[in-house]
Amino acid sequence: MIDVSGTLVLITGANGGLGRHVTNTFLEAGATVAGASRSIRNEDFPHARFRAFPAELSSSSAAQALVAAVTARLGRIDALVHLVGGFAGGSSIAETDDVVLEEMLGVNLRPAFYMAKAVLPGMREAGAGRIVMIGTRAALEPQAGTAAYAASKAALLALVRSIALEYKPYGITANAIVPGTIDTPANRAAMPRADFSTWVDPGRIAEVALWLVSDAAAAVTGAWIPVYGRNA
Ligand SMILES: NC(=O)c1ccc[n+]([C@@H]2O[C@H](COP(=O)([O-])OP(=O)(O)OC[C@H]3O[C@@H](n4cnc5c(N)ncnc54)[C@H](OP(=O)(O)O)[C@@H]3O)[C@@H](O)[C@H]2O)c1
């Protein structure tokens, strides 16, 4: 396994369906992990190198406060792995309530923008940093009935490319992992008759995130990396 011992990684959405795998993968690889979400607790990951930072990341001030708290407690942030996101779909644009659009932008785009804005000054000062975000296949290949979700995630992909361009002179990389449907308990419950074998193993996505944070990926920035498993 890739070794990232000594790396301080802030993982948002650390206790989600994907986040649990990403958090455990980074802990197994030697990282110190600051895990954030609204409900997260230290007991979620009983490990000496894990610290929980409960945070509601729907405002810029909350993101700034989270980054300040992690930096004060753990010294610095070498990498941000931003997993916060959500899904809504099943309606045409005409039938989609405006509230749903706001919810999708509010969970998929704004926290990503706020978190990047909060961590980048410290990374620039350090002359190094890694940002990994999670898009979705639907952002690159939209399907009918998911306009608000797909558009919010497409905006996130544009954000990642913008960060990469602006910060490439400073040793900071920004990349997006673009998964197909992930094999999470929530998806199995929502789609019990689906063929789970065609879904992406969250452990595989965690390994890509780990690689993007590792030295091996130092020259990779601005990438949107498809992780579609057997559905490629
Ligand atoms: N599942 C899929 O098939 C799939 C496919 C493609 C892409 N993705 C993307 O992959 C990422 C992870 O998906 P998932 O299935 O693991 O989702 P999930 O289980 O719903 O996890 C979402 C995480 O974000 C946290 N969160 C949500 N809103 C937040 C807020 N306002 N402030 C702080 N934390 C918040 C949640 O924790 P709390 O509730 O404790 O806050 C949870 O840890 C998302 O970005 C998703 O869009 C998922």
The ligand as an SDF file (V2000), in Angstrom:
LIG
                    3D

 48 52  0  0  0  0  0  0  0  0999 V2000
  -23.2170    7.1850   -3.8640 N   0  0  0  0  0  0  0  0  0  0  0  0
  -22.9980    7.2350   -5.1690 C   0  0  0  0  0  0  0  0  0  0  0  0
  -23.4060    6.3550   -5.9390 O   0  0  0  0  0  0  0  0  0  0  0  0
  -22.2000    8.3680   -5.7370 C   0  0  0  0  0  0  0  0  0  0  0  0
  -21.9250    8.3960   -7.1100 C   0  0  0  0  0  0  0  0  0  0  0  0
  -21.1430    9.4400   -7.6280 C   0  0  0  0  0  0  0  0  0  0  0  0
  -20.6700   10.4230   -6.7770 C   0  0  0  0  0  0  0  0  0  0  0  0
  -20.9680   10.3740   -5.4460 N   0  0  0  0  0  0  0  0  0  0  0  0
  -20.4440   11.4130   -4.5760 C   0  0  0  0  0  0  0  0  0  0  0  0
  -19.5790   10.8260   -3.6250 O   0  0  0  0  0  0  0  0  0  0  0  0
  -19.6310   11.5820   -2.4180 C   0  0  0  0  0  0  0  0  0  0  0  0
  -19.9640   10.6540   -1.2450 C   0  0  0  0  0  0  0  0  0  0  0  0
  -21.1980   10.0240   -1.5070 O   0  0  0  0  0  0  0  0  0  0  0  0
  -21.8670    9.0550   -0.4310 P   0  0  0  0  0  0  0  0  0  0  0  0
  -22.7150    8.1070   -1.1630 O   0  0  0  0  0  0  0  0  0  0  0  0
  -20.8280    8.5610    0.5040 O   0  0  0  0  0  0  0  0  0  0  0  0
  -22.8150   10.0990    0.3320 O   0  0  0  0  0  0  0  0  0  0  0  0
  -23.3380   10.0550    1.8490 P   0  0  0  0  0  0  0  0  0  0  0  0
  -23.2690    8.6730    2.4090 O   0  0  0  0  0  0  0  0  0  0  0  0
  -24.6480   10.7530    1.8460 O   0  0  0  0  0  0  0  0  0  0  0  0
  -22.2770   10.9400    2.6330 O   0  0  0  0  0  0  0  0  0  0  0  0
  -22.3160   12.3360    2.5860 C   0  0  0  0  0  0  0  0  0  0  0  0
  -21.3850   12.8580    3.6590 C   0  0  0  0  0  0  0  0  0  0  0  0
  -21.4170   14.2830    3.6800 O   0  0  0  0  0  0  0  0  0  0  0  0
  -21.7610   14.7450    4.9940 C   0  0  0  0  0  0  0  0  0  0  0  0
  -22.5150   15.9760    4.8090 N   0  0  0  0  0  0  0  0  0  0  0  0
  -23.6330   16.1640    4.0690 C   0  0  0  0  0  0  0  0  0  0  0  0
  -24.0340   17.4430    4.1250 N   0  0  0  0  0  0  0  0  0  0  0  0
  -23.1300   18.0890    4.8910 C   0  0  0  0  0  0  0  0  0  0  0  0
  -23.0010   19.4270    5.3320 C   0  0  0  0  0  0  0  0  0  0  0  0
  -23.8740   20.3810    4.9740 N   0  0  0  0  0  0  0  0  0  0  0  0
  -21.9580   19.7470    6.1360 N   0  0  0  0  0  0  0  0  0  0  0  0
  -21.0670   18.8150    6.5120 C   0  0  0  0  0  0  0  0  0  0  0  0
  -21.1320   17.5300    6.1280 N   0  0  0  0  0  0  0  0  0  0  0  0
  -22.1690   17.1640    5.3400 C   0  0  0  0  0  0  0  0  0  0  0  0
  -22.5300   13.5850    5.6300 C   0  0  0  0  0  0  0  0  0  0  0  0
  -22.4360   13.5100    7.0240 O   0  0  0  0  0  0  0  0  0  0  0  0
  -23.4660   14.2040    8.0680 P   0  0  0  0  0  0  0  0  0  0  0  0
  -24.8400   13.7840    7.6620 O   0  0  0  0  0  0  0  0  0  0  0  0
  -23.0040   13.7270    9.4030 O   0  0  0  0  0  0  0  0  0  0  0  0
  -23.2380   15.6800    7.8800 O   0  0  0  0  0  0  0  0  0  0  0  0
  -21.7610   12.3990    5.0540 C   0  0  0  0  0  0  0  0  0  0  0  0
  -20.5710   12.1930    5.7990 O   0  0  0  0  0  0  0  0  0  0  0  0
  -20.6580   12.6790   -2.6420 C   0  0  0  0  0  0  0  0  0  0  0  0
  -20.0100   13.8620   -3.0460 O   0  0  0  0  0  0  0  0  0  0  0  0
  -21.5030   12.1200   -3.7660 C   0  0  0  0  0  0  0  0  0  0  0  0
  -22.1420   13.1260   -4.5200 O   0  0  0  0  0  0  0  0  0  0  0  0
  -21.7170    9.3710   -4.9120 C   0  0  0  0  0  0  0  0  0  0  0  0
  1  2  1  0
  2  3  2  0
  2  4  1  0
  4  5  1  0
  4 48  2  0
  5  6  2  0
  6  7  1  0
  7  8  2  0
  8  9  1  0
  8 48  1  0
  9 10  1  0
  9 46  1  0
 10 11  1  0
 11 12  1  0
 11 44  1  0
 12 13  1  0
 13 14  1  0
 14 15  2  0
 14 16  1  0
 14 17  1  0
 17 18  1  0
 18 19  2  0
 18 20  1  0
 18 21  1  0
 21 22  1  0
 22 23  1  0
 23 24  1  0
 23 42  1  0
 24 25  1  0
 25 26  1  0
 25 36  1  0
 26 27  1  0
 26 35  1  0
 27 28  2  0
 28 29  1  0
 29 30  1  0
 29 35  2  0
 30 31  1  0
 30 32  2  0
 32 33  1  0
 33 34  2  0
 34 35  1  0
 36 37  1  0
 36 42  1  0
 37 38  1  0
 38 39  2  0
 38 40  1  0
 38 41  1  0
 42 43  1  0
 44 45  1  0
 44 46  1  0
 46 47  1  0
M  CHG  2   8   1  16  -1
M  END
$$$$
